[in-house]
Structures are given as C-alpha cells and as structure tokens.
Amino acid sequence: MAAKLSELFRRRGSNPLADQELVGLLEPGIEFEGKMTVASGMVRINTHLKGEVDCAGAVILAEQGEVEGEIRTGFISVAGKIKGTIRASEKIEIKANGVVLGDIYTASLYIEPGGYFDGQCHMPGPGPMNRSEETEEAKHKS
C-alpha cells in the first residue's frame, strides 16, 4: 500500500509529498489519544485521533480521519475533519470534502471547491516579521 501511495503522489508532479516516505498508517479500527511525534516522512491518518501530532514531514488526513487537537507539520492535506489548530510551515491543502474548524498558521493555503474552513488564517507577511507581529503572536501563545 505504501508503494501505491508514493507512486500516486509522484505522478501528480510538483506535489510536496512526492519525496516523502510513508512511515505510519492509522486506519479505521485504531483509536489514538495522546501525542504522536514523527521525526521524518509522511503519516496517513484515516481514523479518530485526539491529542497532538508533531510531524517534521507531511500529514495526510484521509476521508475517514478525524483529529481533535493540534497538528504541527511541514505540509498537511485534509480530506477528513480537524477540530483544532494547524501549524504548517510549508502548506495546508483542504480537499473537496475536507473540514477544518479552528485556526491555521501557514505560508500557503489551498482550498479545493467544496472544502470547508471556519477559523482564522495567520500567514507570515513578506520579509522579516516586525515587532507588532511578534507581539501579536506572543499574545496568541499565552
């Protein structure tokens, strides 16, 4: 299955997932609660997860996937549902049936027609962050 997923993403061209190795699969029948840390590679979530996901690579939230909590990653593709905060250093992609309920922090956001987002989007401005942005970001962390 991992080979099929990798091949699918390679055929899509400039997809950021093309170079990611699939290192974890959470499929229906598994329920996860707590903190998941992925040092590198791609993780696919297609089940219920409550807690935190910290992934240096990419997160794929498949159609049956539901996350309640916070996700920190480089790239995330959402076809399921997230209720919480997403922090993606590179890109957030919300697919046609994807649902995001919560705040997002990212440099790039793409929402396909039919995708749903309800929350605040925080994107870095061009150039270095100025003092007022740093102060505003510090307020949100408190």
N, C-alpha and C positions, 0 to 999 in steps of 0.2 A: 504494500500500500504506500509506503514511504517513497518508493521509486516512482510510482504513478503520480503522486502529488508533486514531486520535484520536476518530473517531465512536463506536467501540465503547466507549472509556473514558468518553466524555461521557454515553452512555446509562446508565451504571452509577450515576449520581447523584453522591454525595459522594466519589468516588474522587479521591485526590490527583493522579492522572495526567491528569485532565480538562483542566487548564490547561497541561500540558507539551507543548512542540513536539518532535516526533521529529527528532533531529539526527544520529542514527547507527544503522546496522544492521550487525551482524556475523552473517552467515548461514552455514549449512553450506558447507564448501569453503574457508573462510577460517580460518587458524590465526593467533593473535596471541600474541606473547610480548613483555613489556616493561611500560611504564607508559602508561596511557591517561588523559588529562585532558579532562574535558568541562566547559566553563565554565557552560553553562546548557542546559536542555532535558532530553530523555529519550533514553537509548540502549538499544537492544534487542540482547541477546547471545544468539545461538542456535547457538553453535559453541564450540570449545575456546579458552580464554584462560588464559595462565599469566603472572602478574605482579600489577600493581596497577591498580585502577580508582578514579579520583578524579572524582566527578561531583557538581556542585553541584545538579543537578536530581533525576532519577529513573533507576533502572536496572531494566530488565526482563530477567530471566534466563529465557528460553523453555525449552521442553521438552527440546531437544537441547543446550542450553547447559551448559557445564561450566567452572567457574572454579577455578583453583588459585592462591591468593594472598589479597590483602587488597582489600576494597571499602569505600570511604568515599563516602557519598551522603546525600541527604536522605531518600529513600524507595527501597525495593527490594522487588520482587515476584519470588519464586523459584519457578519451575516446573521448573527443571533441578537441577543439583548444584553446591554450593560446598564446597570444602575449604580452609578458611582463616578469617580474621577478617572480620566485617562490622561497620562502624560507620555507623549510620543515625541522623541527628539527629531524624527525624520518626517513621518506622515501618518495620518489617520484616514482610513478609507471606510466609508459606510456603504455597504452593498444595498441593493434594491429592497430587501426585506429586513435590513439591519435597523436596530433601535438603540439609540444612546440617550440615556436620561441622566444628565449630570454634566459637570464642567470638563472641558478638554483644554489641554495645553499642547500645542504642536506648531511646527513651522509650516506644515502643509495639510490641508483638509480637502478631501474629495467625497462628495455625497452623490451616489447614483440616484436617478429618478426613482421614487418610491422609498428611499431611505429616510429615516426619521431621526432628528436630533432636537432635544429640548434641554437647554442649559446655556452656559456661557462659554464662548470660544476665546481663548487667550493665545495670541500669536506674537512672536517677537517682532519688534519694529526693525526697519533696516538699520544696519550699523550697530555699534555697541549700545548696550542698554544704558539709558540715562538714569540719574538719581531718582526721579519721580517714579519710574517704572520699578526700580529696585525697592523703593518704599512700599509701593502698591503690592508687589509680590510678597514682601515680608508680612504685610497685613493678612494676606490670604493663608499664609503658613501658620499663623497663630491660632 
